């Protein structure tokens, strides 16, 4: 046999081996992997307005040390995304989400949420479990893992350095963040529909994620006033808070633009304070929060406060335009509210909606 023939057979053998290896790789890569995955969902993805839960830490027993914590709302709201699938001959057999805080080891102390599954399906998420399924859930407030929010705020005070800086931090408050406040574990069952024995239990797969928490070390208001008289019915220091957009609809102006807001803060006629020294700020959609500004409210007299918000084209998601056509700027829809600081919390106005349309408006031609 010639050397050339031997060389040809050797090359053919190598090529055949490579094709076989590639075929095996394709089968393995294409095979479905049984299991599930869970992540924290940061963006709303069209499911209403969503913000990470916030807890307030307050100084209720003294004016120089934090001592109590309470959630912004009774239940903490989270969004997670889940995907995955069971084996080819299996179907979903229920799911349970456990949320653990404060390093507790006993499950009866955890928050338990039922995860909805369809027993006729074998996957969670579109494209046979390749895409994500968004799952919103609520859980009652419980102390987070690791350092407590109260200790976290007091530790921030200890970093102030001196008494003057400490008092300023107490008056202004601070915003902190717990990246791993809670440990969430999802258990999903997979039941083999073709199993031989009827007593074989479903197989369970786990996925976990850490849930963060915003911590607001609340400002301490130092307000002096006369002590209330015994038996006298008094009004609260702040009786009402209102806010309107001026104007509520901005049309035809070129972006960027400012939207003006006019607020009214009213103290009761029988407030215990002749003058109530406090602070106010504006809050709105997309995590909009202004700085706290000082304001004095005289008993029985409404006080007007003004603010404005900067809106530009990039605040609204942009789409595609037809080549050669004029680009259509999406209309921005938002809301704002006025918040006033009290000794034991805040008082907030109702939301006022506003919109900004920066598209050029067609001119109306008059006929003669």
LOKE-641914 format. One record per residue (C-alpha): residue number from 1; residue in three letters; x, y, z. Coordinates in nm, 3 decimals, always signed. Layout:
[NUM ALA [X Y Z]]
...
This chain:
[1 UNK [+0.000 +0.000 +0.000]]
[2 UNK [+0.139 +0.333 -0.095]]
[3 UNK [+0.222 +0.601 +0.157]]
[4 UNK [-0.038 +0.832 +0.000]]
[5 UNK [-0.314 +0.571 +0.050]]
[6 UNK [-0.220 +0.524 +0.416]]
[7 UNK [-0.222 +0.898 +0.467]]
[8 UNK [-0.568 +0.924 +0.308]]
[9 UNK [-0.710 +0.652 +0.538]]
[10 UNK [-0.559 +0.826 +0.840]]
[11 UNK [-0.721 +1.157 +0.747]]
[12 UNK [-1.060 +0.985 +0.690]]
[13 UNK [-1.037 +0.817 +1.031]]
[14 UNK [-0.962 +1.150 +1.204]]
[15 UNK [-1.251 +1.323 +1.025]]
[16 UNK [-1.490 +1.041 +1.117]]
[17 UNK [-1.384 +1.063 +1.483]]
[18 UNK [-1.433 +1.441 +1.487]]
[19 UNK [-1.782 +1.411 +1.335]]
[20 UNK [-1.879 +1.150 +1.593]]
[21 UNK [-1.748 +1.369 +1.878]]
[22 UNK [-1.935 +1.671 +1.741]]
[23 UNK [-2.258 +1.468 +1.717]]
[24 UNK [-2.225 +1.358 +2.079]]
[25 UNK [-2.157 +1.720 +2.185]]
[26 UNK [-2.471 +1.837 +2.002]]
[27 UNK [-2.681 +1.573 +2.173]]
[28 UNK [-2.546 +1.665 +2.515]]
[29 UNK [-2.577 +2.041 +2.453]]
[30 UNK [-2.929 +2.002 +2.321]]
[31 UNK [-3.044 +1.783 +2.609]]
[32 UNK [-3.263 +1.957 +2.866]]
[33 UNK [-3.107 +2.003 +3.206]]
[34 UNK [-3.354 +1.938 +3.488]]
[35 UNK [-3.355 +2.217 +3.747]]
[36 UNK [-3.465 +2.572 +3.822]]
[37 UNK [-3.308 +2.915 +3.867]]
[38 UNK [-3.428 +3.225 +4.053]]
[39 UNK [-3.302 +3.586 +4.045]]
[40 UNK [-3.410 +3.920 +4.188]]
[41 UNK [-3.614 +4.122 +3.939]]
[42 UNK [-3.490 +4.483 +3.947]]
[43 UNK [-3.697 +4.636 +3.667]]
[44 UNK [-4.079 +4.633 +3.666]]
[45 UNK [-4.111 +4.486 +3.312]]
[46 UNK [-4.460 +4.621 +3.281]]
[47 UNK [-4.591 +4.499 +3.618]]
[48 UNK [-4.709 +4.830 +3.762]]
[49 UNK [-4.479 +5.058 +3.958]]
[50 UNK [-4.229 +4.865 +4.166]]
[51 UNK [-3.975 +4.984 +4.419]]
[52 UNK [-3.765 +4.789 +4.667]]
[53 UNK [-3.924 +4.775 +5.014]]
[54 UNK [-3.823 +5.046 +5.262]]
[55 UNK [-3.814 +5.034 +5.642]]
[56 UNK [-3.804 +5.342 +5.864]]
[57 UNK [-3.579 +5.355 +6.168]]
[58 UNK [-3.689 +5.617 +6.422]]
[59 UNK [-3.585 +5.771 +6.754]]
[60 UNK [-3.898 +5.742 +6.967]]
[61 UNK [-3.758 +5.739 +7.323]]
[62 UNK [-3.485 +6.000 +7.285]]
[63 UNK [-3.359 +6.259 +7.036]]
[64 UNK [-3.004 +6.127 +7.000]]
[65 UNK [-3.037 +5.751 +6.947]]
[66 UNK [-3.242 +5.531 +6.714]]
[67 UNK [-3.450 +5.261 +6.883]]
[68 UNK [-3.740 +5.139 +6.667]]
[69 UNK [-3.803 +5.010 +6.316]]
[70 UNK [-4.119 +4.983 +6.110]]
[71 UNK [-4.187 +4.908 +5.743]]
[72 UNK [-4.308 +5.174 +5.502]]
[73 UNK [-4.603 +4.943 +5.423]]
[74 UNK [-4.749 +4.652 +5.627]]
[75 UNK [-4.616 +4.395 +5.378]]
[76 UNK [-4.285 +4.388 +5.195]]
[77 UNK [-4.327 +4.355 +4.818]]
[78 UNK [-4.071 +4.183 +4.597]]
[79 UNK [-4.036 +4.068 +4.238]]
[80 UNK [-3.831 +3.762 +4.147]]
[81 UNK [-3.788 +3.587 +3.813]]
[82 UNK [-3.785 +3.209 +3.778]]
[83 UNK [-3.705 +2.970 +3.496]]
[84 UNK [-3.630 +2.601 +3.448]]
[85 UNK [-3.792 +2.268 +3.370]]
[86 UNK [-3.846 +1.911 +3.481]]
[87 UNK [-3.723 +1.605 +3.296]]
[88 UNK [-3.897 +1.510 +2.972]]
[89 UNK [-4.138 +1.258 +3.129]]
[90 UNK [-4.210 +1.468 +3.440]]
[91 UNK [-4.457 +1.745 +3.522]]
[92 UNK [-4.459 +2.025 +3.778]]
[93 UNK [-4.582 +1.916 +4.120]]
[94 UNK [-4.613 +2.241 +4.317]]
[95 UNK [-4.374 +2.502 +4.449]]
[96 UNK [-4.302 +2.677 +4.778]]
[97 UNK [-4.102 +2.994 +4.842]]
[98 UNK [-3.938 +3.026 +5.185]]
[99 UNK [-3.803 +3.362 +5.299]]
[100 UNK [-3.574 +3.368 +5.601]]
[101 UNK [-3.455 +3.664 +5.806]]
[102 UNK [-3.264 +3.735 +6.127]]
[103 UNK [-3.056 +3.416 +6.082]]
[104 UNK [-3.345 +3.201 +6.201]]
[105 UNK [-3.302 +2.829 +6.143]]
[106 UNK [-3.654 +2.703 +6.212]]
[107 UNK [-3.887 +2.711 +5.915]]
[108 UNK [-4.198 +2.788 +6.118]]
[109 UNK [-4.049 +3.137 +6.174]]
[110 UNK [-4.005 +3.198 +5.801]]
[111 UNK [-4.238 +3.368 +5.557]]
[112 UNK [-4.397 +3.100 +5.337]]
[113 UNK [-4.540 +3.181 +4.992]]
[114 UNK [-4.705 +2.930 +4.759]]
[115 UNK [-4.557 +2.942 +4.411]]
[116 UNK [-4.822 +2.871 +4.142]]
[117 UNK [-4.741 +2.583 +3.907]]
[118 UNK [-4.941 +2.412 +3.632]]
[119 UNK [-4.935 +2.033 +3.673]]
[120 UNK [-4.991 +1.991 +3.299]]
[121 UNK [-4.660 +2.169 +3.224]]
[122 UNK [-4.302 +2.062 +3.283]]
[123 UNK [-4.140 +2.405 +3.264]]
[124 UNK [-4.155 +2.751 +3.423]]
[125 UNK [-4.098 +3.039 +3.184]]
[126 UNK [-4.140 +3.072 +2.805]]
[127 UNK [-3.938 +2.875 +2.546]]
[128 UNK [-3.951 +2.556 +2.754]]
[129 UNK [-3.797 +2.718 +3.059]]
[130 UNK [-3.530 +2.917 +2.874]]
[131 UNK [-3.709 +3.249 +2.933]]
[132 UNK [-3.794 +3.411 +3.264]]
[133 UNK [-4.130 +3.418 +3.440]]
[134 UNK [-4.187 +3.718 +3.670]]
[135 UNK [-4.333 +3.635 +4.013]]
[136 UNK [-4.450 +3.915 +4.248]]
[137 UNK [-4.513 +3.828 +4.612]]
[138 UNK [-4.580 +3.992 +4.949]]
[139 UNK [-4.445 +3.890 +5.287]]
[140 UNK [-4.496 +4.026 +5.638]]
[141 UNK [-4.212 +4.235 +5.776]]
[142 UNK [-3.953 +4.054 +5.986]]
[143 UNK [-3.612 +4.159 +6.108]]
[144 UNK [-3.350 +4.110 +5.835]]
[145 UNK [-3.043 +3.889 +5.852]]
[146 UNK [-2.719 +4.010 +6.007]]
[147 UNK [-2.711 +4.363 +6.149]]
[148 UNK [-3.046 +4.507 +6.255]]
[149 UNK [-3.162 +4.833 +6.091]]
[150 UNK [-3.154 +5.008 +6.431]]
[151 UNK [-2.789 +4.908 +6.488]]
[152 UNK [-2.711 +5.006 +6.130]]
[153 UNK [-2.844 +5.361 +6.178]]
[154 UNK [-2.673 +5.405 +6.516]]
[155 UNK [-2.346 +5.282 +6.365]]
[156 UNK [-2.384 +5.555 +6.101]]
[157 UNK [-2.420 +5.811 +6.382]]
[158 UNK [-2.101 +5.680 +6.543]]
[159 UNK [-1.916 +5.754 +6.218]]
[160 UNK [-2.011 +6.123 +6.241]]
[161 UNK [-1.690 +6.204 +6.430]]
[162 UNK [-1.812 +6.481 +6.662]]
[163 UNK [-2.130 +6.594 +6.836]]
[164 UNK [-2.206 +6.868 +6.584]]
[165 UNK [-2.184 +6.629 +6.291]]
[166 UNK [-2.392 +6.374 +6.483]]
[167 UNK [-2.673 +6.625 +6.543]]
[168 UNK [-2.666 +6.731 +6.180]]
[169 UNK [-2.695 +6.368 +6.070]]
[170 UNK [-2.987 +6.316 +6.308]]
[171 UNK [-3.161 +6.625 +6.170]]
[172 UNK [-3.108 +6.529 +5.805]]
[173 UNK [-3.141 +6.150 +5.830]]
[174 UNK [-2.962 +5.904 +5.604]]
[175 UNK [-3.038 +5.631 +5.350]]
[176 UNK [-2.869 +5.293 +5.388]]
[177 UNK [-2.892 +4.963 +5.202]]
[178 UNK [-2.887 +4.598 +5.311]]
[179 UNK [-2.786 +4.389 +5.010]]
[180 UNK [-2.858 +4.052 +5.179]]
[181 UNK [-3.146 +4.134 +5.412]]
[182 UNK [-3.335 +3.809 +5.349]]
[183 UNK [-3.258 +3.464 +5.211]]
[184 UNK [-3.525 +3.333 +4.972]]
[185 UNK [-3.533 +2.967 +4.867]]
[186 UNK [-3.772 +2.824 +4.609]]
[187 UNK [-3.859 +2.453 +4.609]]
[188 UNK [-4.019 +2.313 +4.292]]
[189 UNK [-4.144 +1.957 +4.265]]
[190 UNK [-4.119 +1.737 +3.955]]
[191 UNK [-4.337 +1.424 +3.938]]
[192 UNK [-4.262 +1.146 +3.688]]
[193 UNK [-4.585 +1.069 +3.503]]
[194 UNK [-4.444 +0.741 +3.368]]
[195 UNK [-4.316 +0.600 +3.697]]
[196 UNK [-4.381 +0.236 +3.778]]
[197 UNK [-4.444 +0.262 +4.151]]
[198 UNK [-4.736 +0.475 +4.268]]
[199 UNK [-4.570 +0.552 +4.603]]
[200 UNK [-4.262 +0.720 +4.454]]
[201 UNK [-4.259 +1.082 +4.585]]
[202 UNK [-4.190 +1.380 +4.355]]
[203 UNK [-3.834 +1.505 +4.324]]
[204 UNK [-3.770 +1.858 +4.453]]
[205 UNK [-3.526 +2.113 +4.315]]
[206 UNK [-3.409 +2.428 +4.492]]
[207 UNK [-3.312 +2.776 +4.377]]
[208 UNK [-3.221 +3.068 +4.602]]
[209 UNK [-3.158 +3.442 +4.595]]
[210 UNK [-3.085 +3.717 +4.849]]
[211 UNK [-3.344 +3.994 +4.883]]
[212 UNK [-3.220 +4.350 +4.956]]
[213 UNK [-3.386 +4.612 +5.175]]
[214 UNK [-3.371 +4.992 +5.183]]
[215 UNK [-3.321 +5.145 +5.529]]
[216 UNK [-3.426 +5.503 +5.596]]
[217 UNK [-3.274 +5.644 +5.918]]
[218 UNK [-3.549 +5.894 +5.983]]
[219 UNK [-3.469 +6.260 +6.058]]
[220 UNK [-3.532 +6.372 +6.413]]
[221 UNK [-3.735 +6.695 +6.429]]
[222 UNK [-3.627 +6.932 +6.706]]
[223 UNK [-3.938 +7.148 +6.750]]
[224 UNK [-4.006 +7.358 +7.057]]
[225 UNK [-4.356 +7.445 +7.156]]
[226 UNK [-4.585 +7.490 +7.456]]
[227 UNK [-4.697 +7.174 +7.635]]
[228 UNK [-5.057 +7.079 +7.561]]
[229 UNK [-5.314 +7.185 +7.815]]
[230 UNK [-5.488 +6.912 +8.008]]
[231 UNK [-5.837 +6.839 +7.875]]
[232 UNK [-5.799 +7.062 +7.569]]
[233 UNK [-5.879 +6.907 +7.229]]
[234 UNK [-5.588 +6.991 +7.001]]
[235 UNK [-5.539 +6.967 +6.627]]
[236 UNK [-5.237 +6.789 +6.480]]
[237 UNK [-4.936 +7.012 +6.397]]
[238 UNK [-5.003 +6.954 +6.025]]
[239 UNK [-5.369 +6.918 +5.937]]
[240 UNK [-5.350 +6.877 +5.559]]
[241 UNK [-5.098 +6.854 +5.274]]
[242 UNK [-5.197 +6.908 +4.909]]
[243 UNK [-5.013 +6.932 +4.577]]
[244 UNK [-5.111 +7.022 +4.218]]
[245 UNK [-4.915 +7.023 +3.892]]
[246 UNK [-4.905 +7.358 +3.713]]
[247 UNK [-4.995 +7.274 +3.439]]
[248 UNK [-5.091 +6.905 +3.463]]
[249 UNK [-5.033 +6.858 +3.088]]
[250 UNK [-4.738 +7.010 +2.901]]
[251 UNK [-4.789 +6.992 +2.523]]
[252 UNK [-4.590 +7.121 +2.228]]
[253 UNK [-4.285 +7.248 +2.415]]
[254 UNK [-3.942 +7.127 +2.311]]
[255 UNK [-3.773 +6.896 +2.561]]
[256 UNK [-3.611 +6.933 +2.808]]
[257 UNK [-3.873 +7.119 +3.012]]
[258 UNK [-3.947 +7.200 +3.375]]
[259 UNK [-4.282 +7.100 +3.525]]
[260 UNK [-4.391 +7.324 +3.813]]
[261 UNK [-4.572 +7.203 +4.125]]
[262 UNK [-4.757 +7.406 +4.387]]
[263 UNK [-4.812 +7.264 +4.733]]
[264 UNK [-5.011 +7.378 +5.035]]
[265 UNK [-4.931 +7.284 +5.396]]
[266 UNK [-5.193 +7.374 +5.658]]
[267 UNK [-5.169 +7.362 +6.037]]
[268 UNK [-5.482 +7.327 +6.248]]
[269 UNK [-5.634 +7.628 +6.422]]
[270 UNK [-5.580 +7.455 +6.755]]
[271 UNK [-5.231 +7.324 +6.689]]
[272 UNK [-5.016 +7.293 +7.004]]
[273 UNK [-4.746 +7.499 +6.827]]
[274 UNK [-4.782 +7.866 +6.743]]
[275 UNK [-4.514 +7.806 +6.477]]
[276 UNK [-4.423 +7.455 +6.370]]
[277 UNK [-4.070 +7.434 +6.229]]
[278 UNK [-4.037 +7.131 +6.005]]
[279 UNK [-3.913 +7.021 +5.661]]
[280 UNK [-4.073 +6.919 +5.331]]
[281 UNK [-3.971 +6.742 +5.011]]
[282 UNK [-4.116 +6.617 +4.683]]
[283 UNK [-4.130 +6.248 +4.587]]
[284 UNK [-4.237 +6.093 +4.259]]
[285 UNK [-4.220 +5.811 +4.010]]
[286 UNK [-3.890 +5.648 +3.903]]
[287 UNK [-3.749 +5.693 +4.258]]
[288 UNK [-3.761 +6.073 +4.233]]
[289 UNK [-3.681 +6.232 +4.574]]
[290 UNK [-3.585 +6.596 +4.631]]
[291 UNK [-3.380 +6.728 +4.922]]
[292 UNK [-3.548 +6.818 +5.251]]
[293 UNK [-3.613 +7.193 +5.277]]
[294 UNK [-3.699 +7.380 +5.599]]
[295 UNK [-4.037 +7.547 +5.637]]
[296 UNK [-4.227 +7.719 +5.920]]
[297 UNK [-4.602 +7.663 +5.950]]
[298 UNK [-4.801 +7.920 +6.150]]
[299 UNK [-5.100 +7.793 +6.345]]
[300 UNK [-5.420 +7.810 +6.138]]
[301 UNK [-5.252 +7.955 +5.829]]
[302 UNK [-5.186 +7.765 +5.503]]
[303 UNK [-4.831 +7.782 +5.372]]
[304 UNK [-4.757 +7.758 +4.998]]
[305 UNK [-4.443 +7.577 +4.880]]
[306 UNK [-4.321 +7.541 +4.523]]
[307 UNK [-4.109 +7.291 +4.337]]
[308 UNK [-4.028 +7.185 +3.984]]
[309 UNK [-3.905 +6.874 +3.807]]
[310 UNK [-3.673 +6.851 +3.507]]
[311 UNK [-3.804 +6.625 +3.228]]
[312 UNK [-3.604 +6.537 +2.919]]
[313 UNK [-3.655 +6.308 +2.620]]
[314 UNK [-3.434 +6.033 +2.764]]
[315 UNK [-3.672 +5.991 +3.061]]
[316 UNK [-3.908 +5.795 +2.831]]
[317 UNK [-3.808 +5.475 +2.645]]
[318 UNK [-3.762 +5.546 +2.275]]
[319 UNK [-3.869 +5.327 +1.986]]
[320 UNK [-3.766 +5.287 +1.624]]
[321 UNK [-3.848 +5.533 +1.349]]
[322 UNK [-3.905 +5.476 +0.981]]
[323 UNK [-3.606 +5.593 +0.769]]
[324 UNK [-3.670 +5.947 +0.653]]
[325 UNK [-3.969 +5.993 +0.885]]
[326 UNK [-3.993 +6.227 +1.182]]
[327 UNK [-3.921 +6.053 +1.510]]
[328 UNK [-4.214 +6.033 +1.749]]
[329 UNK [-4.117 +6.120 +2.107]]
[330 UNK [-4.310 +5.907 +2.358]]
[331 UNK [-4.528 +6.098 +2.604]]
[332 UNK [-4.391 +6.101 +2.959]]
[333 UNK [-4.649 +6.016 +3.226]]
[334 UNK [-4.552 +6.069 +3.591]]
[335 UNK [-4.673 +6.161 +3.937]]
[336 UNK [-4.554 +6.370 +4.230]]
[337 UNK [-4.645 +6.403 +4.597]]
[338 UNK [-4.557 +6.646 +4.875]]
[339 UNK [-4.420 +6.501 +5.200]]
[340 UNK [-4.391 +6.689 +5.531]]
[341 UNK [-4.184 +6.574 +5.825]]
[342 UNK [-4.348 +6.516 +6.165]]
[343 UNK [-4.202 +6.424 +6.501]]
[344 UNK [-4.313 +6.061 +6.465]]
[345 UNK [-4.329 +6.011 +6.089]]
[346 UNK [-4.443 +6.204 +5.783]]
[347 UNK [-4.764 +6.331 +5.627]]
[348 UNK [-4.795 +6.296 +5.251]]
[349 UNK [-5.033 +6.449 +5.001]]
[350 UNK [-5.223 +6.251 +4.743]]
[351 UNK [-5.044 +6.190 +4.415]]
[352 UNK [-5.089 +6.446 +4.141]]
[353 UNK [-5.048 +6.311 +3.788]]
[354 UNK [-4.880 +6.501 +3.507]]
[355 UNK [-4.771 +6.440 +3.148]]
[356 UNK [-4.518 +6.592 +2.907]]
[357 UNK [-4.565 +6.571 +2.529]]
[358 UNK [-4.264 +6.720 +2.348]]
[359 UNK [-4.387 +6.635 +1.997]]
[360 UNK [-4.440 +6.937 +1.768]]
[361 UNK [-4.810 +7.010 +1.734]]
[362 UNK [-4.967 +7.051 +1.387]]
[363 UNK [-5.054 +7.404 +1.291]]
[364 UNK [-5.419 +7.483 +1.232]]
[365 UNK [-5.471 +7.669 +0.907]]
[366 UNK [-5.747 +7.920 +0.894]]
[367 UNK [-5.965 +7.941 +0.583]]
[368 UNK [-6.054 +8.273 +0.433]]
